[in-house]
Structure formats: structure tokens, C-alpha cells
Amino acid sequence: PNTTFASLLVKFDKRVQLSSAQDTANYTISGGVTVNSATVDATGASVVLATSPQAEGATYTLTVKDVKEITGNNTLTPNPTTLSFQSRVGPGSMKPLENSS
């Protein structure tokens, strides 16, 4: 398993537009964690965020804004979306806690 705590998988309900989903300015993480890159996976509906190190077991808040569906016409809603998660090792390494919006 990945024990560096330097990535986060973000899953969307729909396929996303590459340019908006891969723009790191559209993602913020609390606690001083920096998003270094955002890469859409082969499904087109998930984004892997490479981040600065996260503390094991710490709770963070991820805010996603201005990511559009594949057509580029509509921003995914709600916009912005805020989700709390806890970093951990193993399958589903980021445990979602709550969706605030």
C-alpha cells in the first residue's frame, strides 16, 4: 500500500472535462496540504491528486470547484463541493467523512 500519504483519488458521478479537472487551482485541501498535480484516470470520472505529504490519520477538507462535465457546458454541482476525509493506508486509502455541500 501507499504509505507516503501524498495522493488522493477523487471520484465524480460523471465523466469530466480534462482541462477543468486537471487544473490544480480547482482543488484545495485544508491543513496546508498542497495539490501538486491533478490527473484524470482512464475512466474519465476519477481524478488522482498528487499532494504534499498528509499526516496519517489526520482529517482534512477537500474543496472542488469549477470542474465541468465532459461536454464542457456544465459545471458539476454543487459548486463548490466540500468533503471531509481522513488519510489512511489500504484500499480506499482516503476515508470520506462527510459532504458539506
C-alpha positions in Angstrom: 0.0 0.0 0.0 0.9 3.6 -0.5 2.3 4.9 2.8 3.5 8.3 1.7 0.1 9.9 2.1 0.8 12.1 -0.9 -2.2 11.3 -3.1 -5.9 11.4 -3.1 -8.4 9.8 -5.5 -11.5 12.0 -6.3 -14.4 10.2 -7.9 -17.1 12.0 -9.8 -20.6 10.8 -10.7 -20.0 11.8 -14.4 -17.1 11.9 -16.8 -15.2 15.2 -16.5 -13.7 17.7 -18.9 -9.9 17.2 -19.0 -8.9 20.9 -18.8 -11.1 21.8 -15.8 -10.5 18.5 -13.9 -6.7 18.7 -14.4 -6.5 22.4 -13.2 -4.9 22.2 -9.7 -6.5 25.6 -8.9 -9.9 23.8 -8.8 -8.8 21.8 -5.7 -7.9 23.0 -2.2 -7.1 20.9 0.8 -7.1 22.2 4.4 -4.2 21.9 6.8 -1.6 23.4 4.4 -1.7 20.4 2.0 -0.8 21.5 -1.5 -2.2 19.9 -4.7 0.8 19.5 -7.0 -1.0 17.8 -9.9 -4.4 16.5 -11.0 -4.6 13.6 -13.5 -7.9 12.2 -14.9 -7.8 8.4 -14.9 -8.8 6.1 -17.8 -12.5 6.1 -16.7 -12.7 9.9 -17.2 -14.7 10.1 -14.0 -11.9 10.0 -11.4 -9.0 12.3 -10.7 -5.8 11.4 -8.9 -4.5 14.4 -6.9 -0.7 14.3 -6.1 -0.3 16.3 -2.9 2.3 17.4 -0.4 2.5 14.9 2.5 -0.6 14.3 4.6 -0.4 13.2 8.2 -1.6 9.6 8.7 -5.0 9.5 10.3 -5.5 13.3 10.0 -8.8 14.7 8.9 -8.8 17.2 6.0 -11.3 19.1 4.0 -11.2 18.9 0.2 -12.9 21.7 -1.8 -13.6 21.1 -5.5 -14.8 24.0 -7.7 -15.3 24.7 -11.4 -14.9 21.2 -12.6 -17.1 20.7 -15.7 -18.7 17.6 -17.2 -17.2 16.0 -20.3 -19.0 18.3 -22.7 -17.6 21.4 -21.0 -21.0 23.0 -20.9 -22.0 22.5 -17.3 -20.1 22.8 -14.0 -20.7 19.8 -11.8 -23.0 20.7 -8.9 -22.9 21.7 -6.1 -20.2 24.2 -7.0 -18.1 24.3 -4.9 -18.3 20.9 -3.3 -16.7 20.3 0.1 -15.9 16.9 1.6 -14.1 15.9 4.7 -11.8 12.9 4.6 -9.3 11.0 6.8 -6.0 9.8 5.4 -5.2 6.1 5.9 -3.4 3.2 4.4 -5.1 0.5 2.3 -7.9 0.1 -0.2 -9.9 3.3 -0.4 -7.0 5.0 1.3 -8.9 8.2 1.9 -11.9 7.6 4.1 -14.7 10.1 3.3 -16.3 11.5 6.4 -19.0 13.9 5.2 -20.1 16.0 2.2 -20.6 19.6 3.4 -22.2 20.9 0.3 
